[in-house]
């Protein structure tokens, strides 16, 4: 369904929101990218591709009202990292309330897989508080619960370890974990936005694959052309990541993060789901291959 009015996308200069903004633009959908940094390189690139870029701050109700004015739908995401979970909940609720005030008809919220299962993981529980607030509105909403992000391996600390031929996680070697790439989150969000009745007031956990750390290390080794060894990070080291991340990995390793990927492929084939091998093969690993 082609939309005359723009879709507002939060996080549009980041990984998740950026993937959705680009996909919608490629499909001819008008996009209003909401960002606190409208002058950033990522924002300029979105403008070049045809997006409208607008300043918006979750803590500035006026900017949210202006940013959402005239929009048909909103893609909402948030994070406690860099602030805290109380801030994430407050900001998520504020964005939802702004959508209601602006008369936005539809909202797609990117939460996290298992957020509705009382996991005790702080940033899972905070996202569920936002979900509950959303469910109490009259908006036509969809909640997506992504699994562990494949894209986190592409840069930063994880890429640095891969350059050393190491994959280090606080997980058992044989513990399968549900994995999803930003492209599939975007694909599912775009489907919900294009067919609002199909996913109206539905919550669905999403992932493209389930792989153990050993499987992942083998996939990386084939991609970079040299050995990649999995190392289990000891619990005492994982606690140094902070309570939130340590709790998350503890949940992954004990309860497990499972998503029915086969059912998703059957129900939503339009998404074009990526396996872990698909995602790894599509990345440029030259910065890893060149390391000794």
Helices and strands as residue ranges (DSSP letters): E 7-10, H 15-26, E 31-35, H 41-49, E 52-55, H 61-68, E 73-76, H 85-102, E 106-110, G 115-117, H 122-135, E 140-146, E 148-149, G 150-154, H 156-163, E 166-169, E 177-180, H 182-194, E 202-206, E 209-211, H 213-224, E 229-232, H 235-238, G 239-241, H 243-254, H 261-267, G 269-271, H 276-282, H 286-289
